[in-house]
Amino acid sequence: MHEPCERVVLTGGPCSGKTSMMTLLGAEFGDVIHRVPETVSYLIGHVGAKPPIEDAVGMRRYNRHLSIVQRHLEHAAALQADTDGKRALLL
C-alpha cells in the first residue's frame, strides 16, 4: 500500500486571491498536482444552492451539506490523483 496524496489547502477571505493562486499553481505544477475547485463556489455557481444568510438553522444545514460534498470531492480527487500519478491535491 502506498502513501496517500498530500493536501495543499489555500485559505482566505472573499476576493483574497485563492482562485488566482490555484490557477497559477496549476499552470506551474499541473503535472504533479490535482486541483479541486472551491466547493462553495461550485454549489453557488453551478448548482444554484446559495447559503441562507438570514436563517441560522438553514445555515448550519447548508454548512453540513457543504462539508459532506467537500469530503466526497476530496476523496474522488484523491483517487483520480493516485490513478494519474499526481503527488498532491490542491484545495
Biopython code that builds the backbone (N, CA, C, O; Angstrom):
import numpy as np
from Bio.PDB.StructureBuilder import StructureBuilder

atoms = [
    (1, "MET", "N", (0.849, -1.180, 0.000)),
    (1, "MET", "CA", (0.000, 0.000, 0.000)),
    (1, "MET", "C", (0.893, 1.241, 0.000)),
    (1, "MET", "O", (1.956, 1.237, 0.621)),
    (2, "HIS", "N", (0.475, 2.288, -0.681)),
    (2, "HIS", "CA", (1.278, 3.485, -0.831)),
    (2, "HIS", "C", (0.748, 4.627, 0.040)),
    (2, "HIS", "O", (-0.329, 4.540, 0.630)),
    (3, "GLU", "N", (1.523, 5.672, 0.095)),
    (3, "GLU", "CA", (1.157, 6.852, 0.884)),
    (3, "GLU", "C", (0.000, 7.607, 0.213)),
    (3, "GLU", "O", (-0.038, 7.690, -1.015)),
    (4, "PRO", "N", (-0.937, 8.155, 0.987)),
    (4, "PRO", "CA", (-1.996, 8.980, 0.394)),
    (4, "PRO", "C", (-1.417, 10.307, -0.095)),
    (4, "PRO", "O", (-0.358, 10.745, 0.355)),
    (5, "CYS", "N", (-2.127, 10.926, -1.013)),
    (5, "CYS", "CA", (-1.714, 12.230, -1.550)),
    (5, "CYS", "C", (-1.657, 13.278, -0.447)),
    (5, "CYS", "O", (-2.503, 13.317, 0.446)),
    (6, "GLU", "N", (-0.648, 14.116, -0.533)),
    (6, "GLU", "CA", (-0.594, 15.288, 0.347)),
    (6, "GLU", "C", (-1.701, 16.243, -0.074)),
    (6, "GLU", "O", (-2.127, 16.233, -1.228)),
    (7, "ARG", "N", (-2.163, 17.062, 0.852)),
    (7, "ARG", "CA", (-3.178, 18.078, 0.554)),
    (7, "ARG", "C", (-2.584, 19.449, 0.830)),
    (7, "ARG", "O", (-2.048, 19.703, 1.908)),
    (8, "VAL", "N", (-2.687, 20.329, -0.157)),
    (8, "VAL", "CA", (-2.276, 21.716, -0.017)),
    (8, "VAL", "C", (-3.561, 22.529, -0.058)),
    (8, "VAL", "O", (-4.294, 22.497, -1.047)),
    (9, "VAL", "N", (-3.833, 23.261, 1.026)),
    (9, "VAL", "CA", (-5.102, 23.974, 1.155)),
    (9, "VAL", "C", (-4.853, 25.480, 1.098)),
    (9, "VAL", "O", (-4.059, 26.022, 1.868)),
    (10, "LEU", "N", (-5.544, 26.144, 0.175)),
    (10, "LEU", "CA", (-5.495, 27.602, 0.087)),
    (10, "LEU", "C", (-6.679, 28.164, 0.864)),
    (10, "LEU", "O", (-7.823, 27.779, 0.621)),
    (11, "THR", "N", (-6.412, 29.063, 1.787)),
    (11, "THR", "CA", (-7.481, 29.672, 2.568)),
    (11, "THR", "C", (-7.391, 31.182, 2.470)),
    (11, "THR", "O", (-6.344, 31.736, 2.134)),
    (12, "GLY", "N", (-8.494, 31.834, 2.766)),
    (12, "GLY", "CA", (-8.524, 33.286, 2.768)),
    (12, "GLY", "C", (-9.950, 33.767, 2.600)),
    (12, "GLY", "O", (-10.846, 33.002, 2.242)),
    (13, "GLY", "N", (-10.140, 35.021, 2.859)),
    (13, "GLY", "CA", (-11.454, 35.627, 2.729)),
    (13, "GLY", "C", (-11.858, 35.807, 1.277)),
    (13, "GLY", "O", (-11.079, 35.520, 0.369)),
    (14, "PRO", "N", (-13.086, 36.287, 1.059)),
    (14, "PRO", "CA", (-13.549, 36.541, -0.303)),
    (14, "PRO", "C", (-12.609, 37.515, -1.021)),
    (14, "PRO", "O", (-12.137, 38.490, -0.436)),
    (15, "CYS", "N", (-12.354, 37.235, -2.275)),
    (15, "CYS", "CA", (-11.526, 38.096, -3.143)),
    (15, "CYS", "C", (-10.095, 38.250, -2.635)),
    (15, "CYS", "O", (-9.468, 39.283, -2.870)),
    (16, "SER", "N", (-9.571, 37.242, -1.946)),
    (16, "SER", "CA", (-8.202, 37.332, -1.438)),
    (16, "SER", "C", (-7.178, 36.714, -2.389)),
    (16, "SER", "O", (-5.978, 36.770, -2.121)),
    (17, "GLY", "N", (-7.637, 36.127, -3.495)),
    (17, "GLY", "CA", (-6.725, 35.585, -4.490)),
    (17, "GLY", "C", (-6.585, 34.074, -4.499)),
    (17, "GLY", "O", (-5.673, 33.548, -5.138)),
    (18, "LYS", "N", (-7.468, 33.359, -3.805)),
    (18, "LYS", "CA", (-7.364, 31.894, -3.753)),
    (18, "LYS", "C", (-7.480, 31.275, -5.148)),
    (18, "LYS", "O", (-6.655, 30.444, -5.528)),
    (19, "THR", "N", (-8.490, 31.673, -5.901)),
    (19, "THR", "CA", (-8.702, 31.111, -7.233)),
    (19, "THR", "C", (-7.572, 31.503, -8.171)),
    (19, "THR", "O", (-7.116, 30.685, -8.970)),
    (20, "SER", "N", (-7.118, 32.741, -8.080)),
    (20, "SER", "CA", (-5.986, 33.179, -8.915)),
    (20, "SER", "C", (-4.739, 32.373, -8.590)),
    (20, "SER", "O", (-4.011, 31.959, -9.492)),
    (21, "MET", "N", (-4.490, 32.151, -7.313)),
    (21, "MET", "CA", (-3.319, 31.371, -6.902)),
    (21, "MET", "C", (-3.457, 29.925, -7.369)),
    (21, "MET", "O", (-2.475, 29.319, -7.799)),
    (22, "MET", "N", (-4.662, 29.367, -7.291)),
    (22, "MET", "CA", (-4.871, 27.998, -7.737)),
    (22, "MET", "C", (-4.580, 27.883, -9.235)),
    (22, "MET", "O", (-3.986, 26.903, -9.685)),
    (23, "THR", "N", (-5.000, 28.882, -9.996)),
    (23, "THR", "CA", (-4.738, 28.894, -11.430)),
    (23, "THR", "C", (-3.233, 28.956, -11.710)),
    (23, "THR", "O", (-2.723, 28.209, -12.546)),
    (24, "LEU", "N", (-2.527, 29.846, -11.012)),
    (24, "LEU", "CA", (-1.075, 29.971, -11.193)),
    (24, "LEU", "C", (-0.345, 28.692, -10.809)),
    (24, "LEU", "O", (0.529, 28.227, -11.541)),
    (25, "LEU", "N", (-0.705, 28.120, -9.654)),
    (25, "LEU", "CA", (-0.058, 26.888, -9.208)),
    (25, "LEU", "C", (-0.369, 25.726, -10.145)),
    (25, "LEU", "O", (0.484, 24.877, -10.402)),
    (26, "GLY", "N", (-1.600, 25.698, -10.650)),
    (26, "GLY", "CA", (-1.974, 24.650, -11.596)),
    (26, "GLY", "C", (-1.169, 24.738, -12.883)),
    (26, "GLY", "O", (-0.756, 23.719, -13.437)),
    (27, "ALA", "N", (-0.946, 25.974, -13.361)),
    (27, "ALA", "CA", (-0.156, 26.158, -14.579)),
    (27, "ALA", "C", (1.300, 25.749, -14.355)),
    (27, "ALA", "O", (1.938, 25.175, -15.238)),
    (28, "GLU", "N", (1.810, 26.049, -13.174)),
    (28, "GLU", "CA", (3.226, 25.769, -12.876)),
    (28, "GLU", "C", (3.476, 24.304, -12.504)),
    (28, "GLU", "O", (4.487, 23.724, -12.901)),
    (29, "PHE", "N", (2.558, 23.711, -11.744)),
    (29, "PHE", "CA", (2.789, 22.372, -11.190)),
    (29, "PHE", "C", (1.713, 21.359, -11.592)),
    (29, "PHE", "O", (1.533, 20.348, -10.913)),
    (30, "GLY", "N", (1.009, 21.620, -12.675)),
    (30, "GLY", "CA", (-0.101, 20.762, -13.093)),
    (30, "GLY", "C", (0.269, 19.314, -13.335)),
    (30, "GLY", "O", (-0.586, 18.430, -13.276)),
    (31, "ASP", "N", (1.551, 19.068, -13.610)),
    (31, "ASP", "CA", (1.958, 17.685, -13.862)),
    (31, "ASP", "C", (2.079, 16.874, -12.577)),
    (31, "ASP", "O", (2.115, 15.644, -12.629)),
    (32, "VAL", "N", (2.144, 17.546, -11.417)),
    (32, "VAL", "CA", (2.295, 16.801, -10.158)),
    (32, "VAL", "C", (1.162, 17.059, -9.154)),
    (32, "VAL", "O", (1.081, 16.380, -8.130)),
    (33, "ILE", "N", (0.290, 18.030, -9.436)),
    (33, "ILE", "CA", (-0.823, 18.300, -8.510)),
    (33, "ILE", "C", (-2.166, 18.116, -9.216)),
    (33, "ILE", "O", (-2.286, 18.286, -10.429)),
    (34, "HIS", "N", (-3.146, 17.772, -8.432)),
    (34, "HIS", "CA", (-4.521, 17.645, -8.921)),
    (34, "HIS", "C", (-5.336, 18.733, -8.235)),
    (34, "HIS", "O", (-5.380, 18.787, -7.006)),
    (35, "ARG", "N", (-5.974, 19.592, -9.003)),
    (35, "ARG", "CA", (-6.723, 20.720, -8.435)),
    (35, "ARG", "C", (-8.170, 20.338, -8.142)),
    (35, "ARG", "O", (-8.817, 19.648, -8.930)),
    (36, "VAL", "N", (-8.663, 20.796, -6.996)),
    (36, "VAL", "CA", (-10.055, 20.593, -6.599)),
    (36, "VAL", "C", (-10.662, 21.980, -6.401)),
    (36, "VAL", "O", (-10.169, 22.744, -5.570)),
    (37, "PRO", "N", (-11.718, 22.327, -7.141)),
    (37, "PRO", "CA", (-12.280, 23.671, -7.024)),
    (37, "PRO", "C", (-12.926, 23.913, -5.662)),
    (37, "PRO", "O", (-13.268, 22.978, -4.938)),
    (38, "GLU", "N", (-13.082, 25.197, -5.336)),
    (38, "GLU", "CA", (-13.726, 25.589, -4.079)),
    (38, "GLU", "C", (-15.176, 25.108, -4.099)),
    (38, "GLU", "O", (-15.943, 25.453, -4.998)),
    (39, "THR", "N", (-15.529, 24.327, -3.121)),
    (39, "THR", "CA", (-16.847, 23.689, -3.096)),
    (39, "THR", "C", (-17.986, 24.693, -3.044)),
    (39, "THR", "O", (-18.966, 24.541, -3.774)),
    (40, "VAL", "N", (-17.888, 25.702, -2.211)),
    (40, "VAL", "CA", (-18.997, 26.650, -2.080)),
    (40, "VAL", "C", (-19.213, 27.413, -3.390)),
    (40, "VAL", "O", (-20.357, 27.685, -3.755)),
    (41, "SER", "N", (-18.147, 27.761, -4.096)),
    (41, "SER", "CA", (-18.293, 28.434, -5.388)),
    (41, "SER", "C", (-18.979, 27.525, -6.397)),
    (41, "SER", "O", (-19.809, 27.976, -7.188)),
    (42, "TYR", "N", (-18.630, 26.243, -6.366)),
    (42, "TYR", "CA", (-19.267, 25.278, -7.257)),
    (42, "TYR", "C", (-20.762, 25.160, -6.941)),
    (42, "TYR", "O", (-21.598, 25.189, -7.844)),
    (43, "LEU", "N", (-21.086, 25.027, -5.649)),
    (43, "LEU", "CA", (-22.501, 24.896, -5.276)),
    (43, "LEU", "C", (-23.312, 26.122, -5.680)),
    (43, "LEU", "O", (-24.432, 25.996, -6.174)),
    (44, "ILE", "N", (-22.752, 27.293, -5.471)),
    (44, "ILE", "CA", (-23.479, 28.514, -5.821)),
    (44, "ILE", "C", (-23.522, 28.702, -7.334)),
    (44, "ILE", "O", (-24.585, 28.954, -7.900)),
    (45, "GLY", "N", (-22.364, 28.579, -7.993)),
    (45, "GLY", "CA", (-22.277, 28.873, -9.416)),
    (45, "GLY", "C", (-22.883, 27.841, -10.336)),
    (45, "GLY", "O", (-23.442, 28.198, -11.373)),
    (46, "HIS", "N", (-22.786, 26.562, -9.986)),
    (46, "HIS", "CA", (-23.238, 25.504, -10.890)),
    (46, "HIS", "C", (-24.529, 24.827, -10.446)),
    (46, "HIS", "O", (-25.279, 24.307, -11.273)),
    (47, "VAL", "N", (-24.784, 24.834, -9.161)),
    (47, "VAL", "CA", (-25.978, 24.174, -8.642)),
    (47, "VAL", "C", (-27.055, 25.195, -8.280)),
    (47, "VAL", "O", (-28.243, 24.872, -8.250)),
    (48, "GLY", "N", (-26.631, 26.426, -8.008)),
    (48, "GLY", "CA", (-27.573, 27.469, -7.616)),
    (48, "GLY", "C", (-27.973, 27.385, -6.154)),
    (48, "GLY", "O", (-28.958, 28.000, -5.746)),
    (49, "ALA", "N", (-27.218, 26.626, -5.356)),
    (49, "ALA", "CA", (-27.519, 26.452, -3.937)),
    (49, "ALA", "C", (-26.795, 27.530, -3.139)),
    (49, "ALA", "O", (-25.610, 27.404, -2.830)),
    (50, "LYS", "N", (-27.522, 28.583, -2.813)),
    (50, "LYS", "CA", (-26.942, 29.710, -2.081)),
    (50, "LYS", "C", (-27.166, 29.540, -0.577)),
    (50, "LYS", "O", (-28.186, 28.995, -0.153)),
    (51, "PRO", "N", (-26.205, 30.010, 0.225)),
    (51, "PRO", "CA", (-26.384, 29.894, 1.676)),
    (51, "PRO", "C", (-27.508, 30.801, 2.171)),
    (51, "PRO", "O", (-27.612, 31.952, 1.748)),
    (52, "PRO", "N", (-28.345, 30.284, 3.065)),
    (52, "PRO", "CA", (-29.447, 31.088, 3.620)),
    (52, "PRO", "C", (-28.930, 32.009, 4.733)),
    (52, "PRO", "O", (-29.061, 31.682, 5.913)),
    (53, "ILE", "N", (-28.365, 33.112, 4.381)),
    (53, "ILE", "CA", (-27.662, 34.012, 5.298)),
    (53, "ILE", "C", (-28.498, 34.405, 6.524)),
    (53, "ILE", "O", (-27.966, 34.463, 7.632)),
    (54, "GLU", "N", (-29.757, 34.666, 6.348)),
    (54, "GLU", "CA", (-30.605, 35.160, 7.440)),
    (54, "GLU", "C", (-31.237, 34.057, 8.284)),
    (54, "GLU", "O", (-32.004, 34.346, 9.202)),
    (55, "ASP", "N", (-30.924, 32.791, 7.983)),
    (55, "ASP", "CA", (-31.546, 31.654, 8.674)),
    (55, "ASP", "C", (-30.461, 30.817, 9.346)),
    (55, "ASP", "O", (-29.761, 30.057, 8.678)),
    (56, "ALA", "N", (-30.320, 30.954, 10.673)),
    (56, "ALA", "CA", (-29.243, 30.270, 11.403)),
    (56, "ALA", "C", (-29.342, 28.751, 11.279)),
    (56, "ALA", "O", (-28.329, 28.083, 11.068)),
    (57, "VAL", "N", (-30.543, 28.199, 11.406)),
    (57, "VAL", "CA", (-30.726, 26.750, 11.297)),
    (57, "VAL", "C", (-30.423, 26.301, 9.871)),
    (57, "VAL", "O", (-29.750, 25.292, 9.662)),
    (58, "GLY", "N", (-30.919, 27.049, 8.898)),
    (58, "GLY", "CA", (-30.647, 26.729, 7.496)),
    (58, "GLY", "C", (-29.169, 26.843, 7.175)),
    (58, "GLY", "O", (-28.647, 26.063, 6.379)),
    (59, "MET", "N", (-28.489, 27.800, 7.782)),
    (59, "MET", "CA", (-27.063, 27.985, 7.550)),
    (59, "MET", "C", (-26.263, 26.804, 8.100)),
    (59, "MET", "O", (-25.312, 26.349, 7.464)),
    (60, "ARG", "N", (-26.642, 26.312, 9.268)),
    (60, "ARG", "CA", (-25.970, 25.126, 9.819)),
    (60, "ARG", "C", (-26.185, 23.927, 8.890)),
    (60, "ARG", "O", (-25.255, 23.163, 8.632)),
    (61, "ARG", "N", (-27.399, 23.769, 8.397)),
    (61, "ARG", "CA", (-27.715, 22.665, 7.482)),
    (61, "ARG", "C", (-26.899, 22.820, 6.188)),
    (61, "ARG", "O", (-26.347, 21.843, 5.682)),
    (62, "TYR", "N", (-26.825, 24.037, 5.660)),
    (62, "TYR", "CA", (-26.054, 24.317, 4.439)),
    (62, "TYR", "C", (-24.577, 23.961, 4.651)),
    (62, "TYR", "O", (-23.964, 23.304, 3.809)),
    (63, "ASN", "N", (-24.015, 24.399, 5.776)),
    (63, "ASN", "CA", (-22.607, 24.115, 6.062)),
    (63, "ASN", "C", (-22.350, 22.621, 6.251)),
    (63, "ASN", "O", (-21.292, 22.119, 5.870)),
    (64, "ARG", "N", (-23.300, 21.919, 6.831)),
    (64, "ARG", "CA", (-23.165, 20.467, 6.985)),
    (64, "ARG", "C", (-23.131, 19.799, 5.604)),
    (64, "ARG", "O", (-22.293, 18.936, 5.342)),
    (65, "HIS", "N", (-24.055, 20.211, 4.726)),
    (65, "HIS", "CA", (-24.065, 19.662, 3.371)),
    (65, "HIS", "C", (-22.796, 20.034, 2.608)),
    (65, "HIS", "O", (-22.247, 19.225, 1.860)),
    (66, "LEU", "N", (-22.346, 21.258, 2.806)),
    (66, "LEU", "CA", (-21.117, 21.723, 2.167)),
    (66, "LEU", "C", (-19.929, 20.848, 2.574)),
    (66, "LEU", "O", (-19.126, 20.464, 1.723)),
    (67, "SER", "N", (-19.813, 20.532, 3.852)),
    (67, "SER", "CA", (-18.689, 19.705, 4.315)),
    (67, "SER", "C", (-18.785, 18.282, 3.777)),
    (67, "SER", "O", (-17.761, 17.660, 3.491)),
    (68, "ILE", "N", (-19.991, 17.764, 3.637)),
    (68, "ILE", "CA", (-20.166, 16.420, 3.069)),
    (68, "ILE", "C", (-19.730, 16.406, 1.608)),
    (68, "ILE", "O", (-19.006, 15.508, 1.181)),
    (69, "VAL", "N", (-20.172, 17.402, 0.845)),
    (69, "VAL", "CA", (-19.780, 17.499, -0.565)),
    (69, "VAL", "C", (-18.263, 17.650, -0.673)),
    (69, "VAL", "O", (-17.634, 17.009, -1.515)),
    (70, "GLN", "N", (-17.672, 18.496, 0.177)),
    (70, "GLN", "CA", (-16.220, 18.709, 0.158)),
    (70, "GLN", "C", (-15.477, 17.399, 0.394)),
    (70, "GLN", "O", (-14.530, 17.083, -0.328)),
    (71, "ARG", "N", (-15.894, 16.645, 1.385)),
    (71, "ARG", "CA", (-15.224, 15.369, 1.682)),
    (71, "ARG", "C", (-15.318, 14.403, 0.503)),
    (71, "ARG", "O", (-14.349, 13.719, 0.175)),
    (72, "HIS", "N", (-16.491, 14.351, -0.133)),
    (72, "HIS", "CA", (-16.658, 13.462, -1.277)),
    (72, "HIS", "C", (-15.807, 13.913, -2.462)),
    (72, "HIS", "O", (-15.207, 13.083, -3.145)),
    (73, "LEU", "N", (-15.751, 15.217, -2.708)),
    (73, "LEU", "CA", (-14.899, 15.722, -3.789)),
    (73, "LEU", "C", (-13.429, 15.413, -3.523)),
    (73, "LEU", "O", (-12.706, 15.004, -4.430)),
    (74, "GLU", "N", (-12.990, 15.605, -2.288)),
    (74, "GLU", "CA", (-11.600, 15.312, -1.945)),
    (74, "GLU", "C", (-11.289, 13.831, -2.124)),
    (74, "GLU", "O", (-10.226, 13.474, -2.630)),
    (75, "HIS", "N", (-12.212, 12.974, -1.712)),
    (75, "HIS", "CA", (-11.996, 11.530, -1.857)),
    (75, "HIS", "C", (-11.899, 11.153, -3.338)),
    (75, "HIS", "O", (-10.979, 10.439, -3.737)),
    (76, "ALA", "N", (-12.839, 11.628, -4.147)),
    (76, "ALA", "CA", (-12.828, 11.326, -5.581)),
    (76, "ALA", "C", (-11.563, 11.879, -6.236)),
    (76, "ALA", "O", (-10.946, 11.213, -7.066)),
    (77, "ALA", "N", (-11.180, 13.103, -5.858)),
    (77, "ALA", "CA", (-9.975, 13.715, -6.416)),
    (77, "ALA", "C", (-8.722, 12.946, -6.018)),
    (77, "ALA", "O", (-7.808, 12.788, -6.828)),
    (78, "ALA", "N", (-8.673, 12.469, -4.780)),
    (78, "ALA", "CA", (-7.514, 11.698, -4.322)),
    (78, "ALA", "C", (-7.383, 10.396, -5.107)),
    (78, "ALA", "O", (-6.276, 9.992, -5.462)),
    (79, "LEU", "N", (-8.507, 9.742, -5.376)),
    (79, "LEU", "CA", (-8.467, 8.517, -6.175)),
    (79, "LEU", "C", (-7.958, 8.812, -7.588)),
    (79, "LEU", "O", (-7.136, 8.069, -8.125)),
    (80, "GLN", "N", (-8.451, 9.902, -8.186)),
    (80, "GLN", "CA", (-8.018, 10.257, -9.535)),
    (80, "GLN", "C", (-6.558, 10.679, -9.554)),
    (80, "GLN", "O", (-5.814, 10.321, -10.467)),
    (81, "ALA", "N", (-6.148, 11.440, -8.546)),
    (81, "ALA", "CA", (-4.748, 11.863, -8.458)),
    (81, "ALA", "C", (-3.837, 10.653, -8.373)),
    (81, "ALA", "O", (-2.775, 10.624, -8.995)),
    (82, "ASP", "N", (-4.247, 9.660, -7.607)),
    (82, "ASP", "CA", (-3.463, 8.437, -7.486)),
    (82, "ASP", "C", (-3.382, 7.723, -8.836)),
    (82, "ASP", "O", (-2.308, 7.278, -9.242)),
    (83, "THR", "N", (-4.505, 7.616, -9.523)),
    (83, "THR", "CA", (-4.538, 6.985, -10.839)),
    (83, "THR", "C", (-3.628, 7.703, -11.829)),
    (83, "THR", "O", (-2.955, 7.074, -12.644)),
    (84, "ASP", "N", (-3.619, 9.042, -11.743)),
    (84, "ASP", "CA", (-2.842, 9.866, -12.679)),
    (84, "ASP", "C", (-1.388, 10.065, -12.248)),
    (84, "ASP", "O", (-0.616, 10.715, -12.953)),
    (85, "GLY", "N", (-1.012, 9.506, -11.093)),
    (85, "GLY", "CA", (0.366, 9.633, -10.624)),
    (85, "GLY", "C", (0.693, 11.017, -10.070)),
    (85, "GLY", "O", (1.859, 11.411, -10.047)),
    (86, "LYS", "N", (-0.320, 11.760, -9.623)),
    (86, "LYS", "CA", (-0.089, 13.086, -9.034)),
    (86, "LYS", "C", (0.422, 12.911, -7.608)),
    (86, "LYS", "O", (0.175, 11.886, -6.971)),
    (87, "ARG", "N", (1.125, 13.906, -7.123)),
    (87, "ARG", "CA", (1.716, 13.822, -5.781)),
    (87, "ARG", "C", (0.945, 14.562, -4.722)),
    (87, "ARG", "O", (1.144, 14.311, -3.533)),
    (88, "ALA", "N", (0.048, 15.490, -5.122)),
    (88, "ALA", "CA", (-0.668, 16.289, -4.127)),
    (88, "ALA", "C", (-2.000, 16.761, -4.688)),
    (88, "ALA", "O", (-2.199, 16.864, -5.899)),
    (89, "LEU", "N", (-2.908, 17.044, -3.751)),
    (89, "LEU", "CA", (-4.174, 17.698, -4.086)),
    (89, "LEU", "C", (-4.035, 19.171, -3.726)),
    (89, "LEU", "O", (-3.506, 19.508, -2.667)),
    (90, "LEU", "N", (-4.504, 20.036, -4.594)),
    (90, "LEU", "CA", (-4.541, 21.461, -4.325)),
    (90, "LEU", "C", (-5.993, 21.832, -4.097)),
    (90, "LEU", "O", (-6.818, 21.772, -5.009)),
    (91, "LEU", "N", (-6.297, 22.222, -2.847)),
    (91, "LEU", "CA", (-7.680, 22.521, -2.451)),
    (91, "LEU", "C", (-7.790, 23.990, -2.109)),
    (91, "LEU", "O", (-8.869, 24.461, -1.748)),
]
sb = StructureBuilder()
sb.init_structure("model")
sb.init_model(0)
sb.init_chain("A")
sb.init_seg("    ")
for serial, (resi, resn, name, xyz) in enumerate(atoms, 1):
    if name == "N":
        sb.init_residue(resn, " ", resi, " ")
    sb.init_atom(name, np.array(xyz, "f"), 0.0, 1.0, " ", f" {name:<3s}", serial, name[0])
structure = sb.get_structure()
